Amino acid sequence: MVAAVRDDPGRRLGLASRFYDDRPGCVSIRSYRRAEMAFMRWQVRRGLLAAPDAPRPGSGWWRAVNEGLLRDAWEADQLLAGSGFQPGPASRPSVSRWSAFLERPSAVAWYRAHNASIVAGYIEHYALCAAELPVERFFMNVALGRVLYAHALVASPKLALGRVRAVSRVLGDPRWRGADVFLSLHNILPDRYPLVGFTLSEILALENYAGRLIDYGVMLPRIQALYAFAAADLDEPRLLGFVQDGLPAYAWTNDEDHPWTTSRSPRLRSVLRWLTSS
């Protein structure tokens, strides 16, 4: 199923969308579709999922990670339906997470399934990062940090939002628009791939600053604890290797002049840190 749409971004999108269609006799999961579709549409617009032989080829890394997500979800569906499979174990732990979501849908179960597949892709396809520009590798870290933070919003509100944790689950629920702030990068990167001719500083200067305030003022102060929480909740200790000295470090080395700091809006960042601290 996945191989049939591998080189057609539009059909990939359709396959991902159909996973959330209603199933006879099962609880509807249609409302969970919006979060995954928002991110995939951004990937398609950027050209990340384009075929290798397209006029402007896509990203081998993004294609592979997305393919793993699709495969995990549909394998879980087919195993539960008994369609074309002999009874047996899932091919990898992330498939079991999707099975658990289908059996008992919830925001927490969706994040555990989705993020288990994403983290498995980050681990499995690390070698493909060598073909990506530094600016792309930096935003791989941004994307990972944000989906892990959104997960914490619904599964560990105190960690995610501290004093204002009463609104945490509402903000992170993938069924509602609030989660789009964390799960979509359409306000971060230009809709083109690869980002030849752009420096990281130029990209950061163009970005919607509200999103970066989340990164600088809310996510980064708790990034080490956030990755530790996700590693435990997903039972994936290798995730801890993607954060070093309190900074994201997937296929990325932070030096003294790292891009995870800013001099903008110091008072606002301080207020955000205070509001969201435990």
C-alpha positions as CSV (number, residue, x, y, z in Angstrom):
1,M,0.0,0.0,0.0
2,V,2.7,2.4,0.9
3,A,5.0,1.5,-1.9
4,A,2.2,2.2,-4.4
5,V,2.1,5.9,-3.4
6,R,5.8,6.3,-2.6
7,D,6.6,8.7,-5.5
8,D,3.2,10.5,-5.7
9,P,2.9,13.1,-2.9
10,G,-0.8,13.6,-3.5
11,R,-1.6,9.9,-3.2
12,R,0.6,9.7,-0.1
13,L,-1.6,12.4,1.4
14,G,-4.7,10.5,0.4
15,L,-3.4,7.3,2.0
16,A,-2.6,9.1,5.2
17,S,-6.1,10.7,5.2
18,R,-8.0,7.5,4.6
19,F,-6.5,5.9,7.7
20,Y,-8.7,8.2,9.8
21,D,-12.0,7.3,8.0
22,D,-14.7,5.7,10.1
23,R,-14.5,1.9,10.6
24,P,-17.7,-0.1,11.1
25,G,-18.3,-0.9,14.7
26,C,-15.3,1.2,15.9
27,V,-15.1,4.6,17.7
28,S,-14.6,7.3,15.1
29,I,-11.1,8.8,14.8
30,R,-11.9,11.3,12.1
31,S,-11.2,14.3,14.3
32,Y,-7.5,13.2,14.8
33,R,-6.9,13.5,11.1
34,R,-6.4,17.3,11.1
35,A,-3.0,17.3,13.0
36,E,-1.3,14.8,10.8
37,M,-2.8,16.3,7.6
38,A,-1.6,19.8,8.5
39,F,2.0,18.7,8.8
40,M,1.9,16.5,5.6
41,R,0.3,19.3,3.5
42,W,3.2,21.5,4.6
43,Q,5.6,18.7,3.5
44,V,4.0,18.4,0.1
45,R,4.0,22.2,-0.4
46,R,7.7,22.4,0.3
47,G,8.4,19.5,-2.1
48,L,9.9,17.3,0.6
49,L,7.9,14.2,-0.5
50,A,8.6,14.6,-4.3
51,A,9.9,11.6,-6.1
52,P,13.7,11.2,-6.5
53,D,13.4,11.7,-10.3
54,A,11.1,14.7,-10.1
55,P,12.3,18.0,-11.6
56,R,13.0,19.1,-8.1
57,P,13.6,15.9,-6.1
58,G,12.4,15.6,-2.5
59,S,14.3,14.8,0.6
60,G,15.3,11.2,1.2
61,W,15.2,11.7,4.9
62,W,11.7,13.3,5.1
63,R,10.3,10.8,2.6
64,A,11.7,7.9,4.6
65,V,10.4,9.2,8.0
66,N,7.0,9.9,6.5
67,E,6.8,6.4,4.9
68,G,7.5,4.8,8.2
69,L,4.6,6.7,9.8
70,L,2.2,5.6,7.1
71,R,3.4,2.0,7.2
72,D,3.1,1.7,11.0
73,A,-0.4,3.1,11.0
74,W,-1.7,0.9,8.2
75,E,0.0,-2.2,9.5
76,A,-1.9,-1.7,12.8
77,D,-5.1,-1.3,10.9
78,Q,-4.6,-4.4,8.9
79,L,-3.5,-6.5,11.8
80,L,-6.6,-5.5,13.8
81,A,-8.9,-6.1,10.9
82,G,-7.2,-9.5,10.1
83,S,-7.0,-8.5,6.4
84,G,-4.2,-10.3,4.5
85,F,-2.2,-11.0,7.6
86,Q,-1.6,-14.2,9.6
87,P,-1.9,-13.6,13.4
88,G,1.4,-12.6,14.8
89,P,3.4,-9.7,16.4
90,A,3.7,-6.2,15.0
91,S,6.8,-5.6,13.0
92,R,8.1,-3.0,15.4
93,P,6.9,-1.4,18.7
94,S,5.5,1.7,17.0
95,V,2.9,-0.4,15.2
96,S,1.7,-1.7,18.6
97,R,1.2,1.9,19.6
98,W,-1.0,2.5,16.6
99,S,-3.0,-0.6,17.5
100,A,-3.5,0.7,21.0
101,F,-4.8,4.0,19.6
102,L,-7.2,2.3,17.3
103,E,-8.6,0.1,20.1
104,R,-9.0,3.0,22.5
105,P,-8.6,6.4,20.8
106,S,-7.5,9.3,22.9
107,A,-5.2,12.3,22.6
108,V,-2.5,10.6,24.7
109,A,-2.7,7.4,22.7
110,W,-2.5,9.3,19.4
111,Y,0.7,11.1,20.4
112,R,2.2,7.9,21.7
113,A,1.6,6.3,18.3
114,H,2.5,9.2,16.1
115,N,5.6,10.1,18.1
116,A,6.8,6.5,18.4
117,S,6.7,6.3,14.6
118,I,8.5,9.7,14.2
119,V,11.2,8.9,16.7
120,A,11.7,5.4,15.1
121,G,12.2,7.2,11.8
122,Y,14.7,9.7,13.2
123,I,16.7,6.7,14.6
124,E,16.5,4.5,11.6
125,H,17.3,7.1,9.0
126,Y,20.0,9.0,10.8
127,A,22.5,8.3,8.0
128,L,20.3,10.1,5.4
129,C,20.9,13.4,7.3
130,A,24.3,13.5,5.6
131,A,22.6,14.6,2.4
132,E,20.8,17.5,4.0
133,L,21.9,21.1,4.4
134,P,22.7,22.3,7.9
135,V,19.6,24.6,8.0
136,E,17.4,21.5,7.2
137,R,19.1,19.5,10.0
138,F,18.5,22.4,12.5
139,F,14.8,22.3,11.7
140,M,14.6,18.6,12.1
141,N,15.5,19.3,15.7
142,V,12.8,22.0,15.9
143,A,10.2,19.6,14.5
144,L,11.1,16.9,16.9
145,G,11.2,19.1,19.9
146,R,7.7,20.5,19.1
147,V,6.0,17.2,18.6
148,L,7.5,15.9,21.9
149,Y,6.4,19.1,23.6
150,A,2.8,18.7,22.2
151,H,2.9,15.2,23.5
152,A,3.8,16.5,27.0
153,L,0.9,19.0,26.8
154,V,-1.6,16.2,27.0
155,A,0.3,13.5,28.9
156,S,2.3,15.6,31.4
157,P,0.7,19.1,31.8
158,K,2.8,20.1,34.8
159,L,6.0,19.5,32.8
160,A,4.7,21.3,29.8
161,L,3.1,24.4,31.2
162,G,3.8,24.5,35.0
163,R,1.6,27.2,36.6
164,V,-0.8,27.4,33.7
165,R,-1.2,23.7,33.2
166,A,-5.0,23.9,33.5
167,V,-5.0,24.8,29.7
168,S,-2.4,22.3,28.7
169,R,-4.6,19.5,27.4
170,V,-6.7,21.9,25.4
171,L,-3.7,23.4,23.7
172,G,-2.1,20.1,22.9
173,D,-5.2,18.1,21.8
174,P,-4.5,17.0,18.2
175,R,-8.2,17.2,17.4
176,W,-8.3,21.0,17.9
177,R,-6.6,24.0,16.2
178,G,-4.5,24.9,19.2
179,A,-2.2,22.0,18.5
180,D,-1.4,23.4,15.0
181,V,1.0,25.9,16.7
182,F,3.2,23.0,17.6
183,L,2.5,20.5,14.9
184,S,2.8,22.6,11.8
185,L,6.0,24.3,10.6
186,H,4.4,26.4,7.8
187,N,5.3,29.6,9.5
188,I,8.9,28.7,10.0
189,L,10.4,27.6,6.6
190,P,9.9,28.9,3.1
191,D,7.8,26.6,0.9
192,R,10.8,25.4,-1.1
193,Y,13.3,22.5,-0.8
194,P,16.2,22.5,-0.7
195,L,17.0,25.8,1.0
196,V,20.0,26.6,-1.2
197,G,21.1,30.2,-0.8
198,F,19.6,30.7,2.6
199,T,21.6,31.0,5.8
200,L,20.1,29.8,9.1
201,S,20.2,33.4,10.4
202,E,18.2,34.6,7.4
203,I,15.6,31.8,7.9
204,L,15.2,32.6,11.6
205,A,14.8,36.3,10.8
206,L,11.9,35.5,8.4
207,E,10.1,33.2,10.8
208,N,6.9,34.0,12.6
209,Y,8.3,35.1,16.0
210,A,5.4,33.8,18.0
211,G,6.5,30.3,17.2
212,R,10.0,31.0,18.2
213,L,8.9,32.4,21.5
214,I,7.4,29.0,22.2
215,D,10.8,27.5,21.4
216,Y,12.9,30.0,23.4
217,G,10.6,30.8,26.3
218,V,8.8,27.6,26.9
219,M,10.3,24.5,25.2
220,L,14.0,25.0,25.6
221,P,14.1,25.7,29.4
222,R,12.7,22.2,29.9
223,I,14.1,20.4,26.9
224,Q,16.2,17.9,28.9
225,A,13.3,16.9,31.0
226,L,11.0,16.8,27.9
227,Y,13.2,14.3,26.1
228,A,13.6,12.3,29.3
229,F,9.8,12.2,29.6
230,A,9.3,11.2,26.0
231,A,12.0,8.5,26.1
232,A,10.3,6.9,29.1
233,D,6.8,7.3,27.8
234,L,7.7,5.8,24.4
235,D,10.1,3.3,25.9
236,E,12.9,4.5,23.6
237,P,16.0,5.4,25.6
238,R,17.9,6.2,22.3
239,L,15.9,9.4,22.1
240,L,18.1,10.8,25.0
241,G,21.0,10.8,22.5
242,F,19.3,13.6,20.6
243,V,19.7,16.2,23.3
244,Q,23.0,17.3,24.9
245,D,23.7,19.8,27.6
246,G,20.1,21.0,27.5
247,L,20.1,21.6,23.7
248,P,18.6,19.6,20.8
249,A,21.4,17.7,19.0
250,Y,20.0,15.4,16.3
251,A,22.6,15.4,13.5
252,W,23.6,18.8,14.9
253,T,26.6,20.1,16.9
254,N,26.1,23.1,19.1
255,D,29.0,25.4,19.6
256,E,29.3,28.6,21.6
257,D,27.5,30.5,18.9
258,H,24.5,28.2,18.7
259,P,21.1,29.3,17.3
260,W,19.1,28.3,20.3
261,T,19.4,31.8,21.9
262,T,17.9,35.1,21.1
263,S,18.3,38.7,22.4
264,R,14.7,39.6,21.3
265,S,11.9,40.2,23.8
266,P,13.8,39.3,27.0
267,R,11.0,40.4,29.3
268,L,8.4,38.5,27.5
269,R,10.5,35.4,27.5
270,S,11.1,35.8,31.2
271,V,7.4,36.1,31.8
272,L,6.8,32.9,29.7
273,R,9.4,31.0,31.7
274,W,7.8,32.1,35.0
275,L,4.3,31.3,33.9
276,T,5.2,27.8,32.7
277,S,7.6,26.9,35.4
278,S,6.5,24.4,38.1
